[in-house]
Amino acid sequence: MVWPNKHYFCIMQLNHKTFGQGPPLLVLHGLFGTLDNWQTLAKRWAEHFTVFIVDQRNHGRSPHADVINYPTLADDLHLFMEEHWIYKAHILGHSMGGKTAMQFALQYPDMVDKLIVVDIAPKSYAGGHEVILDALLSLDLPNLNDRKEAEALLEQRIPEYGVRQFLLKNLTRDANGGFAWKMNLPSIYNHYADILADVDAAAAPFEGPALFVRGSRSDYITDADWPALKERFAQAELATIEGAGHWVHADQPDALFATVQAFLEA
């Protein structure tokens, strides 16, 4: 086997679920997410594709490691595809997963059939998750009594009910019966700047078909981003989902399904 490039530091066997039959479609969640966030849509796409929903490193039930950056996440995906005898696939990623998908397309363009990026641009971002990170780190997990207590404590810093419920999906029981995070919160915190960073700007442009989907209520992909984006993804198309914010798949799942399906069938 040819091992991934110098950015890869350990063998990472990613947790995943598989549905359906047909050409492979790999789906990558965003920051603080898990593969379960995409399971409902994955089962719908499974009528046409073999869909792999994947926990990225330091998330869900995938292994933890200190390093987390986009070249490494792309290498994780490369190894995953090799392990499952997938030599070319449609790649869909949301937010952080969208940057992983873009990085993968730039590093391994011959392994990408069509690229779908949901509500993220190839650029550095200023931040915005600091309150969430601080709130999660403030929880005294060994002394939590139950999930209701965890939610009540998070509510003091995170007023949005939907965001709290999304984050609490990461809370699990450890081997001793106490609470723990499924995600590797210290690594995410320590490498948050790498998660905000741009994908590899030095790589040659990706020449394959690409669809960028944004929510009409989100500012993650702006009109001003489009010229620079097109320089790096020459065949990129843009679709805007009305009534959706950053979590397009949660806000408007039917519209996202139809948009992606039409692109893949074209």
MOTANOR-V981979 format. One record per backbone hydrogen bond with DSSP energy under -0.5 kcal/mol. NH is the residue of the N-H (numbers start at 0). CO is the residue of the C=O. E is the energy in kcal/mol with one decimal. If there is no record, write none. Layout:
BEGIN
NH_CO_E, NH_CO_E
END
This chain:
BEGIN
2_0_-0.6, 7_4_-2.2, 11_9_-0.5, 12_10_-0.6, 13_11_-1.0, 16_52_-2.0, 18_50_-2.2, 20_45_-1.0, 22_47_-0.5, 24_49_-2.5, 25_89_-2.9, 26_51_-2.9, 27_91_-2.4, 28_53_-0.8, 32_29_-2.1, 36_33_-1.5, 37_34_-1.9, 38_35_-1.2, 41_37_-2.5, 42_38_-2.1, 43_39_-1.1, 44_40_-2.6, 45_41_-1.6, 46_43_-1.4, 47_44_-2.3, 48_44_-1.8, 49_22_-1.8, 50_18_-3.0, 50_48_-0.9, 51_24_-2.7, 52_16_-2.3, 52_50_-0.6, 53_26_-2.0, 54_14_-2.6, 55_53_-0.6, 57_62_-2.3, 58_55_-1.6, 61_58_-2.0, 72_68_-2.6, 73_69_-2.5, 74_70_-1.8, 75_71_-2.2, 76_72_-1.8, 77_73_-2.2, 78_74_-2.5, 79_75_-2.3, 80_76_-2.5, 81_77_-2.2, 82_78_-2.7, 83_79_-1.4, 84_81_-1.5, 85_80_-3.1, 86_84_-0.6, 88_110_-2.0, 89_23_-2.4, 90_113_-2.3, 91_25_-3.1, 92_115_-2.2, 93_27_-2.2, 94_117_-2.3, 96_93_-2.3, 97_94_-0.5, 98_94_-1.9, 99_95_-2.1, 100_96_-2.4, 101_97_-2.4, 102_98_-2.8, 103_99_-2.7, 104_100_-2.3, 105_101_-2.0, 106_102_-2.4, 107_103_-3.5, 110_107_-2.1, 111_108_-1.4, 112_88_-2.9, 112_110_-0.5, 114_208_-2.3, 115_90_-3.0, 116_210_-2.9, 117_92_-3.0, 118_116_-0.7, 118_212_-3.9, 122_120_-2.0, 124_195_-2.1, 132_128_-2.8, 133_129_-2.6, 134_130_-2.3, 135_131_-2.6, 136_132_-2.5, 137_133_-1.3, 138_134_-0.6, 138_135_-1.0, 140_138_-1.5, 142_139_-1.4, 143_140_-1.6, 149_145_-1.5, 150_146_-2.7, 151_147_-2.3, 152_148_-2.2, 153_149_-2.3, 154_150_-2.4, 155_151_-0.7, 155_152_-0.7, 156_153_-1.7, 157_153_-3.2, 158_156_-0.5, 160_158_-0.5, 163_159_-2.1, 164_160_-2.5, 165_161_-2.1, 166_162_-2.4, 167_163_-2.6, 168_164_-0.7, 168_165_-0.7, 169_166_-1.9, 170_167_-1.5, 171_179_-3.0, 173_177_-2.9, 176_173_-1.9, 178_140_-0.7, 179_171_-2.6, 181_169_-3.1, 183_57_-1.9, 184_182_-1.5, 187_183_-2.3, 188_184_-2.7, 189_185_-2.7, 190_186_-2.1, 191_188_-1.1, 194_190_-1.6, 195_191_-1.9, 196_192_-0.8, 200_198_-0.6, 202_199_-0.9, 205_231_-2.7, 206_204_-0.5, 208_112_-0.5, 209_234_-0.7, 210_114_-2.8, 211_236_-3.1, 212_116_-2.9, 212_210_-0.5, 213_238_-2.6, 215_240_-2.4, 216_243_-3.2, 217_214_-1.8, 224_221_-1.1, 225_221_-0.6, 225_222_-1.0, 228_224_-2.1, 229_225_-2.7, 230_226_-1.1, 231_227_-0.8, 231_228_-0.9, 232_228_-1.8, 233_205_-1.0, 234_207_-0.5, 235_232_-2.2, 236_209_-2.1, 238_211_-2.7, 240_213_-3.0, 240_238_-0.5, 241_239_-0.7, 243_240_-1.3, 247_245_-1.9, 249_246_-1.0, 250_246_-2.5, 251_247_-2.7, 255_251_-2.3, 256_252_-2.7, 257_253_-2.3, 258_254_-2.2, 259_255_-2.7, 260_256_-2.8, 261_257_-2.3, 262_258_-1.7, 263_259_-2.5, 264_260_-2.0, 265_261_-1.0
END
